[in-house]
Amino acid sequence: MAPKSKHAKKQTSPEVEKKQSEKSNLDDIDALVSFSKETTNSTISPEMEKWYRVANLTITSLAFLVRFAFVWFPSEIVFDEVHFGKFASYYLERTYFFDLHPPFAKLLIALVGYMVGYDGRFKFDNIGDSYIDNSIPYIPLRCLSVITGTLTVPLMFSTLQECGYSIPTCFFGAAIVAFDNAHVIDSRLILLDATLIISVAASIYCYVRFVKQRHTPFTFNWYKWLFLTGVSLSCVISTKYVGVFTFMCVALLC
C-alpha cells in the first residue's frame, strides 16, 4: 500500500465545515463589536467626542430648520391630513371609527390637539378646506411631525457613531435623512410616517447598543438596551403594520 502524502488535503465532513463556518461568523461579529466599542469609547478623546457632538447638533439644527420653515403653509388640508386629522378628531370626541392602521401615532396627534385645547369639532372632510377659516390649531398638530422627523436625524448620526464611523461619515449619513425630500414632506404634515420612521430608527439604534453589551450579559445596561429595543419595536408595530419588516431586520441582525 502506498504511503499517504504529507501534503494530502485533509477531508472534512459537512458537519465540521458548518461548525467552522458558524465559528467564523461569530468571530467576525465579535471583531466588529470589539472594533465598535474601541472606536466609540476608548480611542475617542474628549476633544474628538466634543466634535462628534458639535457635528450631531449642527445637522440636527439644519434638519429642524428645513422642516419647521413655513410649516404653516399651506393653511389648508393637504393629502392624507384629511384622514389622520379626522381620526384624531374622532378620538377627541370619543367617537368609534375603523381604520386599517394601529392607533399609536393617531393617539399622539389627538394628544397634541388635546394639549392645545382642540375639541375635535373639525372633521377634515375635504382636501383644500381651510384651517384658518375654521379656527383649527393645525400648526401644533403639524409640529408633532416636525419634532419626530427632526429627532430621527440625531438617531441616525448616533447609530453610525456607535458602529465606529468617522465624523464625516456620520454627518453624511445623517444629512441624507435630514435633506431627503420625501422625509422632509412627511415631517411637515399631519401624517403617521414621521412617527413610524423615528420608531424604526430608535429600534435600530437601541439594538446596536444592545449588541455591544453581548459580552456582559444580564447586566443593567444589557437589560436597559434590550428593554428599549422592545419598546421601540412596539412603537413601530403600533404605528403601522408595515413595521413588521423592522422586526425582520432586527431578527436578521441577531
Secondary structure, 3 states (H helix, E strand, C coil): CCCCCCCCCCCCCHHHHHHHHHHHHHHHHHHHHHHHHHHHHHCCCHHHHHHHHHHHHHHHHHHHHHHHCCCCCCCECCCCHHHHHHHHHHHHHCCCCCCCCCCHHHHHHHHHHHHCCCCCCCCCCCCCCECCCCCCCHHHHHHHHHHHHHHHHHHHHHHHHHCCCCHHHHHHHHHHHHCCHHHHHHCCCCCCHHHHHHHHHHHHHHHHHHHCCCCCCCCHHHHHHHHHHHHHHHHHHCCCHHHHHHHHHHHHHC
